[in-house]
Amino acid sequence: MREFAIAAESSFARARLGAVVLLAAIGYGAAAPRCILGGDNGEFATLYATGGIAHPPGYPSMVLWLRLWHWLPVATPAYGAALATVVLGVLGVWAVQRACLAWGASVSATALASAVYAFSPMAWKMGCHAEVLAMNALFAGVILALSAPVARFKGWTLTLPLGVFAGLALANQQSIVFLAPVGLLAAVRAVRESDRPWRAAAAGVAGLFLGVVPPYAYLYIVAKTGDPRTMPMWIESPTLSGVLFHFRRGAYGTLTLAGTAERPDVAQNLWLFLKGSTRQMLGVPLVVLLAVTIAVARGTDRALPSRVRRSRLALAIAFLLAGPVFVASFNLPFVGAAPLIAERFYLFPETILTVMGALSIDALVPWLVSRQGLAAALTLQVAVVSSILTVPEVLEYTRPTVENYIENTLRTAPQDALIVGSGDHRWGGFMYARYALGLRRDVQYVVPAMMVQAWYRHEMQTATGVSFETLERQPVGPKTMMTRLLATGRPVFYSDWPDAKLVDTPHYTVGTLMRVLKEGESAPTPEAVLALNLAVFGQYEVEKTVPENPNGWGYMVQEDYARAWGDLGNEFKTAGDREKEQQCYAMAASFAPWLVKVEPIP
């Protein structure tokens, strides 16, 4: 009878783990957007539909995963790519639970910690739309589970899967190298404890190659056979050296997050990470810090077996590398969407933090985790509270603002338009419309910042019929580039403000675009531009409410809408037409109220 009671209690405890995974699947699936979002989402939704090569380092593991699911009978490629990512996100929750249990956490503590993780903003947002971070978290969970102090597998049966998953992870997101202290320690142990150390070592190396080489072999094959007219093909040259250059992120700088001249602000990066992780994980970093402090003060850490102590030290080092050390190196500004880009990388250290959090809960409140009913109730409360806090953020994040902007812009762009601009949300969005949806293939989006890369210059030459290189095969300057684009005879537009220090081409704004004037061409009168804008905006489909996140992609998109009316308001202000000035400013404020302050007419 007692054995039956123990079995029932164990089943009840483990049912909580399954419940957390199931609820995560429901939540992630319900939040999966049918449209593209900002960042790299437009690019990966396109790769889901067409295949091709992503930006450096190529992320071939993720691209292959998306291609495996492109048969889904869904309304849009963006939705299919999102559902494929939902699977990764849910599996990631399961893998983190396996890691917690493998490291010795109780089922109750694991359920509680995994509930915090599963319904945190980063896990939810990254787990419901096409991005590489959900796959990175999944592989991190698997590697952590395999690298536990007391491993389930021994010898080559451990080193082989550990190598394979490390290779697959490396072919997805290279930040996985920060788990090296944990993974290498486990691999070295497996080799030393094996009856045939050489076989265990060879299996680990072979597994690493089996994980990383096939995905990049796919990238090489696509580079050789792919057609840039039908799919994204971001690679310097279709050669082995070109693949290696792509793998090491040569276009960006191997050891930098972004290919910009911005210098890392270590203090600000660390503050944002500390604040963001503590908020998103409901104070788990503080729980871990408290548990470590108490353990050191009481000396209970020294009572642990040396094997466990070394593994936990390696786990702490991995967290420091994946979290504070990596985050401190981010060379991003703290304006616009940069904070949104940076916080995506918090998900990886949060997977490590979840394991540490589960162990800390066991150490701090053993009386709680031993009471199954109370622990179950608390797990449910944590899931509910975390969801209540997270859902509004997820809904704001998954707004269709970016896709609406792309479709509106293409809806009113003239035939054969050349649109010059910047921003991942714009470039990825127009890429998705062109390749995945087949919309307005006559319109070409041109990114001046990409002209430093030879493959892009050649692609744009094919698309426009003009060269963007000097006689020395170097990229031409911005002014020369604009002159050559205008010489094609096609209508040329800016999608966002050009750098006045580089380009001073006169232009006027209609809708979300700025029409670039040719030499000798005059801008229409303000009244004529007003009429044009009224006609264009009459064709736009926009959301009833404006975005709320000042660092979101939608915020910048709304400013593109407001720009036309702000420019017109300035024109009428110069002309002394106070009534039209205020009407235009009011229209600008309806799209981006944070930009414009409308004063009543006296």
C-alpha positions in Angstrom: 0.0 0.0 0.0 2.9 2.4 0.9 4.6 1.6 -2.4 1.4 2.4 -4.2 1.1 5.7 -2.4 4.7 6.6 -3.2 4.1 5.7 -6.9 1.0 7.8 -7.0 2.8 10.8 -5.4 5.6 10.5 -7.9 3.1 10.4 -10.8 1.3 13.4 -9.4 4.6 15.3 -9.1 5.7 14.4 -12.7 2.3 15.3 -14.0 3.1 18.9 -13.1 6.0 18.8 -15.4 3.8 17.7 -18.2 1.2 20.3 -17.4 3.8 23.1 -17.6 4.9 21.8 -21.0 1.3 21.5 -22.2 0.3 25.0 -21.0 3.4 26.3 -22.8 2.4 24.6 -26.0 -1.1 26.1 -25.8 0.2 29.6 -25.0 3.0 29.6 -27.6 0.7 28.2 -30.2 -2.1 30.7 -29.5 0.4 33.6 -29.8 2.0 32.4 -33.0 1.5 35.4 -35.4 0.3 34.9 -39.0 2.3 37.9 -40.0 6.0 38.8 -40.0 7.4 40.9 -37.1 10.6 43.0 -36.9 14.2 41.9 -36.5 15.2 38.8 -38.4 11.7 37.4 -38.5 11.0 38.5 -42.1 14.2 36.8 -43.3 13.5 33.5 -41.5 9.9 33.4 -42.6 11.2 33.8 -46.2 13.7 31.1 -45.8 10.9 28.8 -44.5 9.1 29.3 -47.8 11.9 29.4 -50.3 15.1 28.1 -48.7 18.4 30.0 -49.2 21.1 31.4 -47.0 20.6 33.6 -44.0 22.8 36.4 -42.8 26.1 35.4 -41.1 26.8 32.8 -39.7 24.0 31.3 -41.9 22.1 29.5 -39.1 21.8 26.3 -41.3 20.4 24.2 -38.5 17.5 26.6 -38.1 17.0 27.0 -41.9 16.9 23.2 -42.3 14.4 22.9 -39.5 12.2 25.5 -41.1 12.4 23.8 -44.5 11.4 20.5 -42.9 8.1 22.2 -42.0 7.4 24.2 -45.1 4.7 21.7 -46.2 2.4 22.8 -43.4 -1.1 23.8 -44.9 -1.1 27.3 -43.4 -2.5 30.6 -44.5 0.9 32.4 -44.7 4.5 31.4 -44.6 5.0 33.6 -41.5 2.5 31.4 -39.7 4.1 28.2 -40.8 7.5 29.4 -39.7 6.0 30.5 -36.4 4.4 27.1 -35.8 7.7 25.4 -36.6 9.3 27.6 -33.9 6.6 26.9 -31.4 7.7 23.2 -31.5 11.2 24.3 -30.7 10.0 26.5 -27.9 7.9 23.8 -26.3 10.7 21.2 -26.7 13.0 23.8 -25.0 10.8 23.9 -21.9 10.9 20.1 -21.8 14.7 20.1 -22.3 15.2 22.6 -19.4 13.1 20.4 -17.2 15.3 17.4 -18.1 18.3 19.5 -17.3 17.0 20.5 -13.9 16.2 16.9 -13.0 19.5 15.6 -14.3 21.4 18.1 -12.1 19.6 16.7 -9.1 16.7 19.1 -8.6 13.5 17.7 -7.2 10.5 17.3 -9.4 8.6 20.0 -7.4 11.5 22.5 -7.7 11.8 21.7 -11.4 8.2 22.3 -12.0 8.3 25.6 -10.2 11.5 26.9 -11.9 10.4 25.6 -15.4 7.0 27.4 -15.0 8.9 30.7 -14.4 11.0 30.0 -17.4 8.2 28.8 -19.8 6.0 31.8 -19.2 8.7 34.5 -19.0 8.5 37.1 -21.8 11.7 36.0 -23.6 10.8 32.3 -23.7 7.3 33.1 -24.8 8.2 35.7 -27.5 11.1 33.7 -28.9 9.1 30.5 -28.8 6.2 31.8 -31.0 7.8 33.3 -34.1 10.6 32.4 -36.4 13.9 33.3 -34.7 17.1 31.3 -33.9 17.0 31.9 -30.1 14.3 29.2 -29.4 16.5 26.5 -31.0 19.5 27.8 -29.2 17.7 27.5 -25.8 16.6 23.9 -26.8 20.1 22.8 -27.5 21.3 24.5 -24.4 18.8 22.5 -22.3 19.8 19.2 -24.0 23.5 19.9 -23.5 23.0 20.8 -19.9 21.0 17.6 -19.3 23.7 15.4 -20.9 26.4 17.2 -18.9 25.0 16.6 -15.4 27.4 15.6 -12.6 25.9 12.1 -12.5 25.4 11.3 -16.1 22.9 8.8 -17.3 25.2 7.7 -20.1 28.8 6.7 -19.9 31.8 6.7 -22.2 31.2 7.0 -25.9 27.4 6.8 -25.4 27.7 10.2 -23.7 30.4 11.9 -25.8 28.8 11.0 -29.1 25.4 12.7 -28.4 27.1 15.5 -26.6 29.2 16.2 -29.6 26.3 15.9 -32.1 24.1 18.3 -30.2 27.0 20.7 -29.6 27.7 20.6 -33.4 24.1 21.2 -34.3 23.9 24.0 -31.8 27.1 25.6 -33.2 25.5 25.5 -36.7 22.5 27.4 -35.3 23.8 30.1 -32.8 27.5 30.3 -32.0 26.9 31.7 -28.5 26.5 28.1 -27.5 30.3 28.0 -27.0 29.7 29.6 -23.7 28.5 26.2 -22.4 31.9 24.8 -23.1 32.9 24.8 -19.3 30.0 22.4 -18.6 30.1 20.3 -21.8 33.9 19.9 -21.9 34.0 18.9 -18.2 31.4 16.2 -18.9 33.2 15.0 -22.0 36.6 14.8 -20.2 35.0 12.8 -17.4 33.3 10.4 -19.8 36.7 9.8 -21.6 38.6 9.3 -18.3 36.0 6.9 -16.9 35.6 4.9 -20.1 37.1 1.4 -20.5 38.3 2.6 -23.9 39.2 6.3 -23.6 40.3 6.7 -27.2 37.0 5.5 -28.4 35.0 7.9 -26.2 37.3 10.8 -27.3 37.0 9.8 -31.0 33.2 9.5 -30.7 33.0 13.0 -29.2 35.0 14.5 -32.0 33.1 12.6 -34.6 29.8 13.7 -33.1 30.9 17.3 -33.2 31.6 17.0 -36.9 28.4 15.1 -37.6 26.5 17.9 -36.0 28.2 20.9 -37.6 29.3 19.7 -41.0 26.0 18.5 -42.7 24.2 21.8 -42.0 27.1 23.8 -43.5 27.3 21.3 -46.3 23.7 22.2 -47.1 24.7 25.9 -47.0 27.5 25.1 -49.5 25.2 23.2 -51.8 22.6 26.0 -51.8 25.4 28.5 -52.4 26.4 26.5 -55.5 22.9 25.8 -56.9 20.6 28.5 -55.4 19.0 31.2 -57.5 19.2 34.7 -55.9 16.2 35.7 -58.0 14.0 33.3 -56.1 15.5 33.1 -52.6 17.7 35.0 -50.2 21.4 34.2 -51.0 23.6 36.1 -48.5 27.1 34.7 -49.1 30.3 36.3 -50.3 31.2 33.5 -52.7 29.9 30.0 -53.5 33.1 28.4 -52.4 34.4 26.6 -49.3 36.3 29.7 -48.4 33.1 31.7 -48.8 31.3 29.3 -46.4 34.1 29.6 -43.9 34.0 33.4 -44.2 30.2 33.2 -43.5 30.6 30.8 -40.6 33.1 33.1 -38.8 30.9 36.1 -39.4 33.6 37.9 -41.4 31.1 40.4 -42.8 30.3 41.6 -39.2 33.5 41.0 -37.4 33.8 37.7 -35.7 33.8 38.9 -32.1 31.2 41.7 -32.5 27.5 41.5 -32.3 26.7 44.1 -34.9 28.8 45.4 -37.8 28.8 49.0 -36.5 31.4 51.4 -35.1 29.5 51.6 -31.9 31.7 50.9 -28.8 30.2 48.7 -26.1 28.9 50.4 -23.0 29.7 47.7 -20.4 27.9 49.3 -17.4 24.7 50.0 -19.3 24.7 46.6 -20.9 25.1 44.9 -17.6 22.4 47.0 -15.9 19.9 46.2 -18.7 20.7 42.5 -18.4 20.4 42.4 -14.6 17.2 44.4 -14.6 15.7 42.5 -17.5 16.6 39.0 -16.3 15.4 39.7 -12.7 12.1 41.1 -14.0 11.5 38.4 -16.6 12.4 35.5 -14.3 10.4 36.8 -11.3 13.4 37.4 -9.1 15.1 34.0 -9.7 18.6 35.6 -10.0 18.1 36.9 -6.5 17.0 33.5 -5.3 20.1 31.9 -6.7 22.3 34.6 -5.2 20.7 34.1 -1.8 21.1 30.3 -2.0 24.8 30.7 -2.9 25.5 33.2 -0.1 23.9 31.0 2.5 25.7 27.9 1.2 29.1 29.6 1.4 28.3 31.1 4.8 27.3 27.8 6.3 29.9 25.8 4.5 27.3 23.4 3.1 28.8 23.7 -0.4 32.0 22.0 0.9 29.9 19.0 2.1 29.0 18.2 -1.5 30.9 15.6 -3.4 33.9 17.1 -5.4 32.3 15.9 -8.6 29.2 17.9 -7.9 31.1 21.0 -6.7 33.2 21.1 -9.9 30.1 20.7 -12.1 28.3 23.5 -10.3 31.3 25.7 -10.6 31.4 25.0 -14.3 27.7 25.8 -14.5 28.2 29.2 -12.8 31.1 30.0 -15.1 28.9 29.1 -18.1 26.2 31.4 -16.8 28.7 34.3 -16.4 30.0 33.8 -19.9 26.6 33.5 -21.6 25.2 36.3 -19.5 27.2 39.1 -18.1 30.4 38.6 -20.1 28.7 38.2 -23.5 26.1 40.9 -22.8 28.8 43.4 -21.7 30.3 43.1 -25.2 27.2 44.2 -27.1 28.1 47.1 -29.4 24.6 48.4 -29.8 23.2 51.9 -29.1 20.5 52.2 -26.4 18.0 53.8 -28.7 15.4 52.6 -31.2 15.1 48.8 -31.5 18.6 48.1 -30.1 17.4 47.2 -26.6 14.9 44.8 -28.2 17.7 43.2 -30.2 19.9 42.8 -27.2 17.3 41.3 -24.8 16.7 38.3 -27.1 20.1 37.0 -26.1 19.0 36.9 -22.5 17.1 33.7 -23.2 20.2 31.5 -23.4 21.6 32.5 -19.9 18.0 32.2 -18.6 18.1 28.5 -19.5 21.2 28.1 -17.3 19.6 30.2 -14.6 16.6 28.0 -14.5 18.7 25.0 -13.6 20.5 27.0 -10.9 17.1 28.3 -9.7 15.6 24.8 -9.3 18.7 23.7 -7.2 18.4 26.9 -5.2 14.7 26.3 -4.4 15.6 22.9 -3.1 18.3 24.3 -0.9 16.3 27.2 0.5 12.8 25.8 1.1 13.1 22.0 1.3 9.9 22.0 3.4 8.0 23.5 0.5 9.1 21.1 -2.2 8.4 18.1 0.1 4.7 19.1 0.3 3.3 18.0 -3.0 -0.1 19.8 -2.8 1.4 23.1 -1.7 4.2 22.9 -4.4 1.6 22.1 -7.1 -0.6 25.1 -6.0 2.4 27.4 -6.0 3.5 26.2 -9.5 0.0 26.9 -10.8 0.1 30.4 -9.2 3.5 31.1 -10.7 2.3 30.1 -14.1 -0.8 32.2 -13.8 0.9 35.3 -12.4 3.7 35.1 -15.0 1.2 34.7 -17.8 -0.8 37.7 -16.6 2.4 39.8 -16.7 3.7 38.3 -19.9 0.6 38.1 -22.2 0.3 41.9 -22.7 4.0 42.1 -23.7 3.6 39.2 -26.1 0.5 40.7 -27.7 2.3 44.0 -28.1 5.3 42.2 -29.6 3.3 40.2 -32.2 1.3 43.1 -33.6 1.0 43.1 -37.4 2.4 46.7 -37.7 5.5 45.8 -39.7 3.7 43.6 -42.2 0.9 46.2 -42.6 3.6 48.8 -43.3 5.3 46.6 -46.0 2.0 45.9 -47.7 0.8 49.5 -47.5 4.1 50.7 -49.0 4.0 48.2 -51.9 0.3 49.0 -52.4 1.0 52.6 -53.4 4.6 52.4 -54.8 4.7 53.2 -58.5 5.7 50.6 -61.1 9.4 49.6 -61.0 10.1 51.7 -57.9 13.6 51.6 -56.3 13.3 52.1 -52.6 16.5 53.0 -50.7 16.6 52.4 -47.0 17.8 50.6 -43.9 16.6 48.6 -40.9 16.2 44.8 -40.5 12.4 45.2 -40.3 12.2 46.9 -43.6 14.8 44.8 -45.5 13.4 41.5 -44.1 9.8 42.7 -44.7 10.4 43.6 -48.3 12.3 40.3 -48.7 9.4 38.4 -47.4 6.9 40.2 -49.6 9.1 39.6 -52.7 10.2 36.0 -52.3 7.6 34.4 -50.0 4.4 36.2 -51.1 5.4 37.1 -54.6 4.2 40.7 -54.1 5.4 43.5 -56.4 8.5 41.8 -57.8 8.9 45.0 -59.9 9.8 46.9 -56.8 13.4 46.6 -55.6 14.6 47.5 -52.1 18.2 48.8 -51.9 20.2 48.9 -48.7 23.2 51.2 -49.0 24.9 49.8 -45.9 25.2 46.5 -47.6 27.1 47.8 -50.6 30.4 47.1 -48.8 29.7 43.4 -49.5 30.6 42.3 -53.0 27.8 39.7 -53.4 25.2 42.4 -52.6 26.6 44.9 -55.1 26.5 42.2 -57.8 23.0 41.3 -56.9 21.9 44.9 -57.0 23.6 45.3 -60.4 21.6 42.4 -61.8 18.4 43.9 -60.3 18.9 47.5 -61.5 21.2 47.2 -64.5 23.8 49.6 -63.1 27.2 49.0 -61.4 27.8 50.1 -57.8 31.6 49.5 -58.0 34.6 51.6 -58.9 37.2 50.5 -61.4 39.1 49.1 -58.5 36.1 46.8 -57.6 35.3 48.9 -54.5 31.9 50.2 -53.5 31.0 53.6 -54.8 30.0 56.4 -52.4 26.4 57.2 -51.4 26.1 60.2 -53.7 27.4 58.2 -56.7 25.1 55.4 -55.8 22.1 57.7 -55.8 23.2 59.3 -59.1 23.4 55.9 -60.7 20.0 54.8 -59.4 18.4 58.0 -60.7 20.1 57.4 -64.1 18.1 54.2 -64.5 15.0 56.2 -65.2 13.1 54.3 -62.5 11.3 56.2 -59.7 13.6 56.4 -56.7 12.5 56.7 -53.1 13.8 56.8 -49.5 12.1 54.6 -47.0 13.8 56.3 -44.0 15.8 59.5 -43.4 19.1 59.4 -45.3 22.3 60.7 -43.7 22.4 64.3 -44.7 26.2 64.2 -44.4 26.4 61.6 -47.1 23.4 62.4 -49.4 21.7 65.7 -49.9 19.3 64.7 -52.7 16.1 66.8 -52.6 12.9 64.9 -52.0 9.3 65.2 -50.9 7.2 62.8 -48.8 4.2 60.8 -50.0 2.8 58.1 -47.8 5.6 56.1 -46.1 8.1 57.0 -48.8 10.1 60.0 -49.8 10.3 60.7 -53.6 13.8 61.6 -54.7 13.9 64.4 -57.3 16.1 64.1 -60.3 18.4 67.0 -61.3 16.3 69.9 -62.5 13.0 68.4 -61.2 10.9 70.6 -58.9 8.8 69.3 -56.0 5.1 69.7 -56.2 3.4 72.5 -54.2 2.3 71.7 -50.6 -1.3 71.6 -51.8 -0.5 69.1 -54.5 1.5 66.9 -52.0 -1.4 67.2 -49.6 -3.8 65.8 -52.2 -1.4 63.0 -53.1 -1.1 62.0 -49.4 -4.8 62.1 -48.9 -5.2 59.7 -51.8 -2.4 57.4 -50.7 -3.4 57.2 -47.0 -6.9 56.4 -48.2 -5.6 53.1 -49.5 -3.6 52.2 -46.4 -4.8 49.6 -43.8 -3.5 50.6 -40.3 -4.2 49.4 -36.8 -6.7 51.2 -34.7 -4.3 51.7 -31.9 -0.6 52.7 -32.1 2.3 50.6 -30.7 3.2 51.2 -27.1 6.8 49.9 -26.8 9.2 52.8 -27.6 11.9 50.2 -28.4 9.6 48.1 -30.7 9.8 47.8 -34.4 6.3 49.1 -34.8 7.3 52.4 -33.1 9.7 53.2 -36.0 7.1 52.1 -38.6 4.5 54.4 -37.1 7.1 57.3 -37.5 7.3 56.5 -41.2 3.5 57.1 -41.4 3.8 60.3 -39.4 6.7 61.7 -41.4 4.5 62.7 -44.4 2.2 64.8 -42.3 5.0 66.3 -40.2 6.7 67.4 -43.4 3.5 68.9 -44.8 2.9 70.7 -41.5 6.3 72.2 -41.7 5.6 73.3 -45.3 2.3 75.0 -44.4 3.9 76.6 -41.3 6.5 78.2 -43.6 3.7 79.3 -45.9 1.8 80.8 -42.9 -1.2 78.6 -43.4 -1.9 78.0 -39.7 -5.1 75.9 -40.2 -3.5 73.4 -42.6 -0.4 73.3 -40.5 -2.3 72.2 -37.4 -4.4 69.7 -39.4 -1.3 68.1 -40.8 0.4 68.0 -37.3 -2.8 66.4 -35.9 -2.6 63.7 -38.6 1.1 63.1 -37.7 0.2 62.8 -34.0 -2.5 60.2 -34.8 0.2 57.9 -36.1 3.0 58.8 -33.7 1.8 61.0 -30.8 5.2 60.9 -29.1 6.7 62.9 -32.0 4.2 65.7 -32.4 2.7 68.2 -30.0 -0.4 69.9 -31.5 -1.1 73.3 -30.1 -4.7 74.6 -30.4 -5.2 77.5 -32.8 -5.8 80.7 -30.7 
